[in-house]
Amino acid sequence: DTLARSLGAAGLRAWAPGANDWAGGADTFAALASAAQAIPLASNLRGPGLQPVRVFEVGGNKLGVAGVSLPLYQGNLPAGLSALDTLKELEQAKAALDSQGARLRILLAAMPRGDALRLIDRVPGFQLLVIGKPFDQGESNDRPTPPEVVGKTLVVEAPNHLQALGVVDLFVRDDKFE
């Protein structure tokens, strides 16, 4: 609860949930999402409280955020969730962001890095891909992963256990979001 409220106070608006987010069950998940004042995004999952996309007004521009998640634990989805075709659902999510006038498109992906990179390669048009683990256990820390560019998408991934935050500064020149 403290972590959720802290993230909300820091301005969290959305995230792609992983398996650990449902560890306490659906009611706890909903309570923590409410405490964080953020929307869980997973276009490829159906379940309570999940949305495929959100569009936010930031600095006079529309920022579109889509989420995808593969929250498997021991090969199973958390109770109450069903999975859809990730590629198809992400294509539809991107189309929804475009139809809502999003000029900057961000994909939040709670999935293995290789899967996320292959996905962004097949669904271009996102300027930023933020990768998070779909599941984590143990106490060892991840090494930092350097940012990279895939096509025209900047890819960032912060280490586990909230040991670091990634910050991306966007400078818009000539009204282009590249």
Sine and cosine of phi, psi and omega as CSV:
sin_phi,cos_phi,sin_psi,cos_psi,sin_omega,cos_omega
0.00,0.00,-0.68,0.74,0.00,-1.00
-0.89,0.45,-0.69,0.72,0.02,-1.00
-0.89,0.45,-0.70,0.72,0.01,-1.00
-0.88,0.48,-0.72,0.69,0.00,-1.00
-0.91,0.41,-0.59,0.81,0.03,-1.00
-0.91,0.41,-0.68,0.74,0.03,-1.00
-0.90,0.43,-0.63,0.78,0.07,-1.00
-0.89,0.45,-0.68,0.73,0.02,-1.00
-0.91,0.41,-0.47,0.88,0.02,-1.00
-0.99,0.17,-0.13,0.99,0.07,-1.00
0.97,-0.25,0.22,0.98,0.04,-1.00
-0.84,0.55,0.75,-0.67,0.02,-1.00
-0.91,-0.41,-0.49,0.87,-0.04,-1.00
-0.37,-0.93,0.38,-0.93,0.11,-0.99
-0.40,-0.92,0.37,-0.93,0.11,-0.99
-0.99,-0.12,0.93,-0.37,-0.10,-0.99
-0.96,0.27,0.59,-0.81,0.10,-1.00
-0.97,-0.26,0.00,-1.00,-0.05,-1.00
-0.85,0.53,-0.62,0.79,-0.03,-1.00
-0.89,0.47,-0.44,0.90,0.00,-1.00
-0.92,0.40,-0.40,0.92,0.02,-1.00
-0.99,-0.17,0.16,0.99,-0.10,-1.00
-0.84,0.54,-0.53,0.85,0.00,-1.00
-1.00,-0.03,0.10,0.99,-0.02,-1.00
0.99,-0.10,0.16,-0.99,-0.09,-1.00
-0.90,0.44,-0.62,0.78,-0.03,-1.00
-0.92,0.39,-0.67,0.74,0.04,-1.00
-0.91,0.41,-0.66,0.75,0.06,-1.00
-0.83,0.56,-0.76,0.65,-0.01,-1.00
-0.89,0.46,-0.66,0.75,0.00,-1.00
-0.90,0.43,-0.66,0.75,-0.01,-1.00
-0.94,0.33,-0.61,0.79,0.07,-1.00
-0.89,0.46,-0.65,0.76,0.04,-1.00
-0.91,0.42,-0.69,0.73,0.01,-1.00
-0.89,0.46,-0.58,0.82,0.01,-1.00
-0.98,0.18,-0.22,0.97,-0.05,-1.00
0.83,0.56,0.62,0.78,-0.04,-1.00
-0.77,-0.64,0.40,-0.92,-0.05,-1.00
-0.98,-0.21,0.83,-0.56,0.11,-0.99
-0.97,0.25,0.81,-0.59,-0.04,-1.00
-0.93,-0.38,0.80,-0.60,0.07,-1.00
-0.39,-0.92,1.00,-0.02,-0.07,-1.00
-0.90,0.43,-0.40,0.92,-0.05,-1.00
-0.99,-0.11,0.10,0.99,0.03,-1.00
-0.84,-0.54,0.52,-0.86,0.16,-0.99
-0.87,-0.49,0.75,-0.66,0.01,-1.00
0.04,-1.00,0.22,-0.98,-0.05,-1.00
-0.86,0.51,0.74,-0.67,0.11,-0.99
0.99,0.13,-0.11,0.99,-0.04,-1.00
-1.00,0.03,0.60,-0.80,0.11,-0.99
-0.80,-0.61,0.45,-0.89,0.01,-1.00
-0.98,0.19,-0.66,0.75,-0.07,-1.00
-0.57,-0.82,0.29,-0.96,0.16,-0.99
-0.57,-0.82,0.56,-0.83,0.09,-1.00
-0.88,-0.48,0.78,-0.63,-0.01,-1.00
-0.89,-0.46,0.56,-0.83,0.12,-0.99
-1.00,-0.02,0.88,-0.48,-0.02,-1.00
-0.72,-0.70,0.88,-0.48,0.03,-1.00
0.85,0.52,0.54,0.84,0.00,-1.00
0.99,0.16,0.11,0.99,0.01,-1.00
-0.85,-0.53,0.44,-0.90,0.04,-1.00
-1.00,-0.01,0.85,-0.52,0.02,-1.00
-0.95,-0.31,0.88,-0.47,-0.03,-1.00
-0.98,-0.20,0.71,-0.70,-0.02,-1.00
-0.81,-0.59,0.78,-0.62,0.10,-0.99
-0.89,-0.46,0.41,-0.91,0.05,-1.00
-0.75,-0.66,0.53,-0.85,0.16,-0.99
-0.69,-0.72,0.51,-0.86,-0.05,-1.00
-0.49,-0.87,0.64,-0.77,0.14,-0.99
-0.83,-0.55,0.96,0.28,-0.14,-0.99
-0.99,0.12,0.84,0.54,-0.04,-1.00
-0.99,0.10,0.69,-0.72,0.14,-0.99
-0.80,-0.60,0.88,-0.48,-0.07,-1.00
0.80,0.60,0.63,0.78,0.06,-1.00
0.99,0.15,0.05,1.00,-0.06,-1.00
-0.87,-0.50,0.53,-0.85,0.14,-0.99
-0.98,0.18,0.46,-0.89,0.12,-0.99
-0.85,0.52,0.48,-0.88,-0.01,-1.00
-0.83,0.56,0.66,-0.75,0.06,-1.00
1.00,0.01,-0.03,1.00,0.00,-1.00
-0.95,-0.31,0.54,-0.84,0.17,-0.99
-0.77,-0.64,0.57,-0.82,-0.05,-1.00
-0.98,-0.21,0.61,-0.80,0.08,-1.00
-0.91,-0.42,0.08,-1.00,0.02,-1.00
-0.91,0.42,0.91,-0.42,-0.12,-0.99
-0.88,0.47,-0.72,0.69,-0.02,-1.00
-0.88,0.47,-0.77,0.64,-0.01,-1.00
-0.87,0.50,-0.70,0.71,-0.04,-1.00
-0.93,0.37,-0.59,0.81,0.05,-1.00
-0.93,0.37,-0.62,0.79,0.07,-1.00
-0.86,0.51,-0.68,0.74,0.03,-1.00
-0.92,0.38,-0.61,0.79,0.02,-1.00
-0.90,0.44,-0.69,0.72,0.03,-1.00
-0.89,0.46,-0.68,0.73,0.05,-1.00
-0.87,0.49,-0.62,0.78,0.03,-1.00
-0.91,0.42,-0.66,0.75,0.04,-1.00
-0.89,0.45,-0.69,0.73,0.02,-1.00
-0.88,0.48,-0.68,0.73,-0.03,-1.00
-0.92,0.38,-0.40,0.92,0.03,-1.00
-1.00,-0.01,0.08,1.00,0.08,-1.00
0.99,0.14,0.36,0.93,0.01,-1.00
-0.92,0.39,0.82,-0.57,0.02,-1.00
-1.00,-0.06,-0.50,0.87,0.08,-1.00
-0.90,-0.44,0.81,-0.58,-0.07,-1.00
-0.88,-0.48,0.78,-0.62,-0.03,-1.00
-0.86,-0.51,0.70,-0.71,0.09,-1.00
-0.93,-0.37,0.82,-0.57,0.11,-0.99
-0.98,-0.19,0.84,-0.54,-0.09,-1.00
-0.79,-0.61,0.90,-0.44,0.12,-0.99
-0.99,-0.17,1.00,0.08,-0.06,-1.00
-0.30,-0.95,0.25,-0.97,0.06,-1.00
-0.84,0.54,0.58,-0.81,-0.08,-1.00
-0.81,0.58,-0.72,0.69,-0.02,-1.00
-0.86,0.51,-0.67,0.74,0.03,-1.00
-0.89,0.45,-0.67,0.74,-0.01,-1.00
-0.91,0.42,-0.66,0.75,0.00,-1.00
-0.92,0.40,-0.64,0.76,0.05,-1.00
-0.91,0.41,-0.60,0.80,-0.01,-1.00
-0.92,0.40,-0.71,0.70,-0.03,-1.00
-0.93,0.36,-0.44,0.90,0.08,-1.00
-0.93,0.36,-0.54,0.84,-0.02,-1.00
-1.00,0.03,-0.34,0.94,0.02,-1.00
-0.80,-0.60,0.98,0.21,-0.01,-1.00
-0.95,0.31,0.18,-0.98,0.05,-1.00
0.93,-0.36,-0.03,1.00,0.12,-0.99
-0.99,-0.11,0.72,-0.69,0.03,-1.00
-0.99,0.13,-0.40,0.92,-0.05,-1.00
-0.64,-0.77,0.72,-0.69,0.13,-0.99
-0.88,-0.48,0.84,-0.54,0.05,-1.00
-0.94,-0.35,0.88,-0.47,-0.07,-1.00
-0.97,-0.22,0.71,-0.70,0.12,-0.99
-0.75,-0.66,0.38,-0.93,-0.02,-1.00
-0.94,0.34,0.60,-0.80,0.06,-1.00
-0.98,0.20,-0.33,0.94,-0.03,-1.00
-0.32,-0.95,0.57,-0.82,0.05,-1.00
-0.53,-0.85,0.56,-0.83,0.11,-0.99
-0.47,-0.88,0.29,-0.96,-0.02,-1.00
1.00,-0.03,0.01,-1.00,-0.10,-1.00
-0.91,-0.41,-0.04,1.00,-0.02,-1.00
-0.97,0.24,0.53,-0.85,-0.02,-1.00
-0.99,-0.10,0.54,-0.84,0.09,-1.00
-0.98,0.22,0.49,-0.87,0.19,-0.98
-0.97,0.23,0.51,-0.86,0.06,-1.00
-0.88,0.47,0.61,-0.79,0.06,-1.00
-0.97,-0.25,0.85,-0.53,-0.02,-1.00
-0.92,0.39,0.53,-0.85,0.06,-1.00
-0.91,0.42,0.42,-0.91,0.07,-1.00
-0.54,-0.84,0.25,-0.97,0.04,-1.00
-0.92,-0.40,0.80,-0.60,0.06,-1.00
-0.90,-0.44,0.92,-0.38,-0.12,-0.99
0.90,0.43,-0.90,-0.43,0.07,-1.00
-0.92,-0.40,0.31,0.95,-0.06,-1.00
-0.95,-0.30,0.81,-0.58,0.14,-0.99
-0.98,0.20,0.78,-0.62,-0.03,-1.00
-0.92,-0.38,0.82,-0.57,0.04,-1.00
-0.78,-0.62,0.49,-0.87,0.01,-1.00
-0.50,-0.87,0.87,-0.49,0.03,-1.00
-1.00,0.06,0.43,-0.91,0.05,-1.00
-0.92,0.40,0.25,-0.97,0.00,-1.00
-0.96,0.29,0.07,-1.00,0.07,-1.00
0.86,0.51,0.42,0.91,0.01,-1.00
0.76,0.64,0.60,0.80,0.01,-1.00
-0.99,0.17,-0.19,0.98,0.03,-1.00
-0.36,-0.93,0.37,-0.93,0.09,-1.00
-0.87,-0.49,0.55,-0.83,0.12,-0.99
-0.99,-0.13,0.66,-0.75,0.05,-1.00
-0.83,-0.56,0.79,-0.62,0.03,-1.00
-0.87,-0.49,0.87,-0.48,0.08,-1.00
-1.00,-0.06,0.74,-0.67,0.01,-1.00
-0.93,-0.36,0.81,-0.58,0.07,-1.00
-0.90,-0.43,0.90,-0.44,-0.02,-1.00
-1.00,-0.05,0.86,-0.52,0.03,-1.00
-0.88,-0.47,0.70,-0.72,0.03,-1.00
0.80,0.60,0.57,0.82,0.04,-1.00
0.84,0.54,0.51,0.86,0.02,-1.00
-0.93,-0.36,0.69,-0.72,-0.02,-1.00
-0.95,-0.30,0.89,0.45,-0.01,-1.00
-0.87,-0.49,0.00,0.00,0.00,0.00
